[in-house]
Amino acid sequence: MKRITVEMLKAREACSDQVELFERVFPRGAPVSMRSFAKARKARLDPRWTAHLLRAPALAEYEKACDAAWAEYEKACAPALAEYEKACAPAWAEYEKVRDAAWAEYEKVRAPAWAEYKKVRDAAEKARAPAWAEYEKVRDAALVAALRGEEER
């Protein structure tokens, strides 16, 4: 493959907004090159999506190369990640201790407030029920009258 075209992207059902952007950035298609990929990234296109254009053997080779590169990346990052987690552990433990105490205090205060809210809400619901029933009755009667009036027109 020497060039990526709008037709190719559409055939593989690329997102329409990305196809439109691709067409603006590469009006005559994009040559398959590192330079085109850099230009695509700069325009906020994701050149990795073009892997959807690969046939099975080429896709398998691509995935094999990516898997190896990812393994190397994780290997390179592992010491820094371990150091980061070691540095964060005491702060995280302190955070959890403080959070747990705050949550317990919240629950202690919330429980009676919630019970009072439910009591007041239930009383309000009971008080408004007759008015709501009357409203529905009037509303339904008005709608029936309106619908019957439509028949007469």
C-alpha positions in Angstrom: 0.0 0.0 0.0 1.5 3.3 -1.1 -1.3 5.7 -0.3 -4.3 5.9 2.1 -7.4 7.4 0.6 -10.8 8.6 1.8 -12.4 5.7 -0.1 -10.3 3.2 1.9 -11.3 4.7 5.2 -15.0 4.7 4.2 -14.8 1.1 3.1 -13.5 0.2 6.5 -16.3 2.3 8.2 -14.0 4.9 9.8 -15.9 7.6 11.8 -17.4 10.2 9.4 -15.9 13.2 11.3 -12.4 11.6 11.1 -12.9 10.9 7.4 -13.9 14.5 6.8 -10.8 15.7 8.8 -8.6 13.3 6.9 -10.0 14.7 3.6 -9.2 18.3 4.7 -5.7 17.4 5.8 -4.9 15.0 2.9 -7.1 16.1 0.0 -5.4 13.7 -2.4 -4.8 11.0 0.1 -1.9 10.4 2.3 1.3 8.6 1.3 2.2 5.8 3.7 5.1 7.5 5.5 6.3 8.6 8.9 5.9 12.2 7.7 2.2 11.6 6.9 1.7 10.0 10.3 3.3 13.0 12.1 1.0 15.4 10.0 -2.0 13.3 10.9 -1.2 13.3 14.6 -0.7 17.1 14.5 -4.2 17.4 12.9 -5.6 15.2 15.7 -6.1 12.1 13.5 -5.0 8.7 14.9 -2.7 7.0 12.4 -2.9 3.8 14.4 -6.4 3.4 13.1 -4.9 2.6 9.7 -4.1 -0.9 11.1 -7.7 -1.6 10.2 -6.6 -1.5 6.5 -4.1 -4.3 7.0 -4.8 -7.9 5.8 -4.4 -10.7 8.4 -0.6 -11.6 7.8 0.5 -7.9 7.9 -1.8 -7.3 10.9 -0.2 -10.2 12.8 3.3 -8.8 12.1 2.2 -5.3 13.2 0.7 -6.7 16.4 3.8 -8.8 17.1 6.0 -5.7 16.7 3.7 -3.6 18.9 3.6 -6.3 21.6 7.4 -6.4 21.7 7.6 -2.7 21.9 5.0 -2.5 24.7 6.8 -5.2 26.7 10.0 -3.1 26.4 8.1 0.1 27.4 6.7 -1.6 30.5 10.1 -3.0 31.4 11.6 0.5 31.1 8.8 2.0 33.2 8.7 -0.7 35.9 11.5 0.8 38.2 9.9 4.3 38.0 6.5 2.9 38.7 7.7 0.9 41.7 9.5 4.0 43.1 6.3 6.1 42.6 4.2 3.5 44.4 6.7 3.3 47.2 6.7 7.0 47.6 2.9 7.3 47.5 2.2 4.4 49.9 2.4 6.4 53.2 0.3 9.2 51.8 -2.3 6.8 50.5 -2.5 5.0 53.8 -2.9 8.3 55.7 -5.6 9.4 53.2 -7.5 6.1 53.7 -7.3 6.5 57.5 -8.6 10.1 57.4 -11.2 9.2 54.7 -12.5 6.3 56.8 -12.9 8.4 59.9 -14.6 11.2 57.9 -17.0 8.6 56.3 -17.9 7.2 59.7 -18.7 10.7 61.0 -20.7 11.4 57.9 -22.8 8.2 58.3 -23.4 9.0 62.0 -24.8 12.5 61.1 -26.6 11.4 57.9 -28.7 8.6 59.4 -30.9 10.7 61.6 -31.1 13.5 59.0 -32.2 10.9 56.4 -34.8 9.5 58.7 -36.2 13.0 59.4 -36.2 13.8 55.6 -38.2 10.6 54.8 -40.7 11.4 57.6 -41.3 14.9 56.2 -41.4 13.7 52.6 -43.9 11.0 53.4 -46.1 13.5 55.2 -45.9 15.9 52.3 -46.8 13.1 49.9 -49.8 12.1 52.0 -50.9 15.8 52.2 -50.6 16.4 48.4 -52.3 13.2 47.3 -55.9 14.4 47.3 -54.9 17.6 45.4 -53.0 15.5 42.9 -55.9 13.2 42.4 -58.2 16.2 41.8 -55.7 17.7 39.3 -55.5 14.5 37.4 -59.3 14.3 37.3 -59.7 17.8 35.9 -56.8 17.3 33.5 -58.2 14.1 32.1 -61.7 15.6 31.8 -60.2 18.6 29.9 -58.3 16.2 27.6 -61.4 14.1 26.9 -63.4 17.2 26.1 -60.6 18.5 23.8 -60.3 15.1 22.0 -64.1 15.0 21.5 -64.0 18.5 20.1 -61.4 17.4 17.6 -63.9 14.8 16.4 -66.5 17.4 15.6 -64.2 19.5 13.4 
